[in-house]
Amino acid sequence: MISVWDRRAVPLSDRFGADSGIIAGIVGLLTMMVGIGGLSTLAQGGRETAAELAPAAAVTPIRPLAVPAAPAAPAAPPSPAPALPRGKGMWLHYLRQAAGNDPAALVAQAKATGLSHVYLRLGSSKDGFYGQGDLDRLLPVAHAAGLAVVGWDFPYLFDAEADARRAADEIAYTTPTGQRIDAFSADIETRTEGVNISVPVADTYSRRLRELAGPGYPLVATVPRPHYNSGYPYAEIVRQFDAVAPMVYWLGRDPAGEVDQAVTDLAGLGKPIMPVGQAYDAGPEGGPPGPPPKEHLVRFIQAAQTRGVTGFSFWVWHTATPDQWAAIREAHS
C-alpha cells in the first residue's frame, strides 16, 4: 500500500492515467489567471489577496499618526523658607507635663493665649535625641493650627561635634506626616550648670552646627545674661546664630529693669533679641518664694516691647499659673 507521503512522490501522469492531460490543462489555466492578475490563489491552505501578492515596492507603508507630547507638569511651588519665630511664645520641658499630655488641648490653649510659637525640648548630651515621639504627636496638630514649634536641646559641650550632630538630627527629623520643626534653639548654659563652656568650645560647636544646619536655617542661641556672666563667650556663639534669647529670670529684682539691661548688653551683637521671662517659682534659686505675680510678667512684657524685641517667651508651661497665663494672653504681640 502506498501512503499519503508516498503518493506525493508519484508523477501526475502515473497517478491519474488518462486524465493527466485534463489536470495539466487545469493547472495551466490557473497559472495563467495568476499571471494576468487573477483575484485569488490557493497557497499553503489559506487565502491571499492580490495586494498581498504584489511586489513589496508597490506597497505604501502606513505611517503612525504623530502623537503630540503631553504638556509638562507644572513645577511644584517651593516650600517657604523657615523663619525666626516672632510674637509670644512658651517653653515646654517635656510634652507629657503640659496640657495633660494632649497635643490638641495644648495647641488650643496656645492659640487662645495668642502664642505664635512654643519651644519643645528634644534632647541633651546626657539623654540623646529622644523627642521623636513628641514631634510625631505635636507637629501635625500645631502646624494645622498655624503654631510654630522650635526644637531645643541642652548641649554640655564635652563633645562639641557630637552635640552639633545631634542638633542636626533634631533639625532634620521628619514625622510620618512630613512635618519638621520650624527653628532650632541651643540652650547653652554656664559652668554652674555643668557645661564645658569656653571660647574654643563655643566656637567649635556654633560653627559646626551652622555647617550642618545650612546657611538659611533659623538658629536661636538661648544664653544667660551678660550682666551676671562676665567671660561667657557671647560673640563666638551668637556669630553663627540668627537670634539671641537671653534668660531674663528676675528673681527678686525689677522685671522691667532686668529685661532693659539684657537688651542693652546684647544689642552690640547685631542680632534680634528674644528675651525669656520667668513663669516659675525661683525661690530655690534665691528669689522670693512662690510664682511671680501677674504684674511682674506685665512689666517684663511692656519693657521688652518698648525696646522693640522681635518676640518674647516664658519658662515654663507646666508651672505657669492662671494669672501668668492671663498676663500673656492680654499682652499684644
C-alpha positions, 0 to 999 in steps of 0.5 A: 500500500502506498501512503499519503507521503508516498503518493506525493512522490508519484508523477501526475501522469502515473497517478491519474492515467488518462486524465493527466492531460485534463489536470495539466490543462487545469493547472495551466489555466490557473497559472495563467489567471495568476499571471494576468492578475487573477483575484485569488490563489490557493497557497499553503491552505489559506487565502491571499489577496492580490495586494498581498501578492504584489511586489513589496515596492508597490506597497505604501507603508502606513505611517503612525499618526504623530502623537503630540507630547503631553504638556509638562507638569507644572513645577511644584511651588517651593516650600517657604523658607523657615523663619525666626519665630516672632510674637509670644511664645512658651517653653515646654520641658517635656510634652507629657507635663503640659496640657495633660499630655494632649497635643490638641488641648495644648495647641488650643490653649496656645492659640487662645493665649495668642502664642505664635510659637512654643519651644519643645525640648528634644534632647541633651548630651546626657539623654540623646535625641529622644523627642521623636515621639513628641514631634510625631504627636505635636507637629501635625496638630500645631502646624494645622493650627498655624503654631510654630514649634522650635526644637531645643536641646541642652548641649554640655559641650564635652563633645562639641561635634557630637552635640552639633550632630545631634542638633542636626538630627533634631533639625532634620527629623521628619514625622510620618506626616512630613512635618519638621520643626520650624527653628532650632534653639541651643540652650547653652548654659554656664559652668554652674550648670555643668557645661564645658563652656569656653571660647574654643568650645563655643566656637567649635560647636556654633560653627559646626552646627551652622555647617550642618544646619545650612546657611538659611536655617533659623538658629536661636542661641538661648544664653544667660545674661551678660550682666551676671556672666562676665567671660561667657563667650557671647560673640563666638556663639551668637556669630553663627546664630540668627537670634539671641534669647537671653534668660531674663529670670528676675528673681527678686529684682525689677522685671522691667529693669532686668529685661532693659539691661539684657537688651542693652548688653546684647544689642552690640551683637547685631542680632534680634533679641528674644528675651525669656521671662520667668513663669516659675517659682525661683525661690530655690534659686534665691528669689522670693518664694512662690510664682511671680505675680501677674504684674511682674510678667506685665512689666517684663512684657511692656519693657521688652516691647518698648525696646522693640524685641522681635518676640518674647517667651516664658519658662515654663508651661507646666508651672505657669499659673492662671494669672501668668497665663492671663498676663500673656494672653492680654499682652499684644504681640 
